[in-house]
Amino acid sequence: MKAKKISIIIAIALIVILSICLFLIYSAPNFANMTNTQRIEYYNAKLTFTSHETDPNALARDLLTQYLEYCKQGKVVSGFDTTSAYYDKILDYKIISINTHNGSGPVFSAEYSIKPTRANSGWIPGNGIYDEQTGWDNNKSAFFNFEQISSTKYKFLTAGTGP
């Protein structure tokens, strides 16, 4: 009788584990069937940052710093590499200047430099001056758009060469 109870408990445990595994497999995005734009939107929708800054310039600098720190983790999706879910980690960055703009959420333009992990990185296309000797992509510029979702939470929307 005791062996039968143990067998039933093990069977239930295996069913639960199998169910969880199947759920995780089928709920994960299928990157093979996604366009680059869909991949970018999938990951960028998950990017939220917290800031207690109230001054627009300080808020913009804080959000950009958090975004670039996130990019140092290698989880930013640039859209130029089609082989993986996470693309183009950066090794370092320098914020040169930030200008705030009127918009529905924090909108700002920034000039910055980044050091990508590789020369053919998705960070290189666009603007900036790539220095092959140092590995830095200098004087890049972009507009960054965020949506304020609570008093201190901001959702990343877009980064690009136009607002």
N, C-alpha and C positions, 0 to 999 in steps of 0.2 A: 504494500500500500504506500509506504514511504517512497519507494523508488518511482512509483507512478506519479506521485505529487511532484517529485523533483523533475521528472521527464516533462510534465506539463508546464512547470515554471520555466524550464530551459526552452521549451518550444515557444512559449509566449514571449520570452526575452528575445529569441531569434527573430520572431515575427516583427516585434517592435523595432529592433535594430535594422532589419531589412526595409521596413516601411520608412524609417528615417533616411536611410541611404537613398532609396528611390525618390523620396521627396526632394532631397538635396540635389540629386542628379537632374531631375526633370524641372526643378524650379530655377536652376542656374541658367543664365543667358546662353544661347547658342551663338557664339561669336562667328562660327563658320557661315551662318545665314544672315549676319548683320552687315550693313554697309558701315563704312568708317564713321559716317555721321551718326548712325544709330549707336555705335560703340561709344563715341564721344559723349553723346547725350546720356547714355546709360550711366557712365561713370561720373560725369559732371553733375548729374542730378543728386548724387550722394555727397557732394562736397559742401559741407557747412562749416562755418567758422564762428567763433565767439569773440566778441570785442566789447569792452566797456567804454571805449572812446566815444566822446560826444562831439569833439571838434572834427569837422569833415576831413581836414588834411591828416590829422592823427589817425582817424578811422581808416582812411585810404591806405596809409603806410602800414598800419597794423594788418589789414586784410591782405595786402600784397605780400607782406612778410610771411604771413601764415600760409598763403598759397604757394609761395616759392619754397618754403620749408617742406610743404607737402610734396612738391615736385622733387625735392632731394631724396624722398623716400622711394622714388621710382614708380609712383602710382598714377601719374598724370597721363592722360590719353591725348596724344598730339594729332593723331589721324594720319600720320605719314607712314607708319609701320603697320602692316596688315597681318602680322604673324602672331601677335600675342595680345593678351588683354591689357597688360601694363606696358607702357612705353616710356622710353627716353628720360631716364633719371638724369638729374643734373647734380653736379658735384658741389657747386657753389654759386653764389649770386651776389650782385652789388646793385643796390637801388640808387640811381643817380638823381632822379627828380620825379615828382608826382604833381599832377594838376587835377583838381576836382572839377566836375561838370554837373550841371543840373540834369536830373533824370528821375525815374520813378523809384530807384533805389540808389545805393552808392554806385556812382559811375565816375571813373577817373581814368586819366591817361598817365602812363608812366614811361620813363626811360630807364633802362636797366641793362645790366650785362649778366650773362650766365656762362658757366663752364659746363658744357654737356659731357657725358661720358664717352662720346664718340663723335668723330668729325662728320659722319653722315647721319647725324641725329635729326629727328623731326623738328628740333628747335632751330636748326640752321636756316631752312627756307624762310623767305619773307624778308625782313629787314635786319639790320645789324651788320657789323663788320667782323667776319671770322678771322681770328689770328691763328694761323696754323702752328706757330711756334709755341704759343702759350696755351692754346686750346680754348681760349675765351671767345665768345660771341659778344662783341662789345656794342654798346649804344643801340640796343634793340628798343623799339617803342611799340606800345600796344594800349588799347582801351580795355578796361576791365569793368564788367557789369555784375552787380550783386543784387539780390533781392533781400530786403529786410524781412525776416519771418517772425521775429519777436524783438523785444527791446534790446537784446544783446546777441541775437543769432542772425547770421547772414548766409544765404545760399549763393554759391558761385553760379553764375549764368553763362557768361561768355568772356573770352579774351581774344582779341583780334586787332587788326590794323585799322578798323573803323568802329565807330560807336555802336 
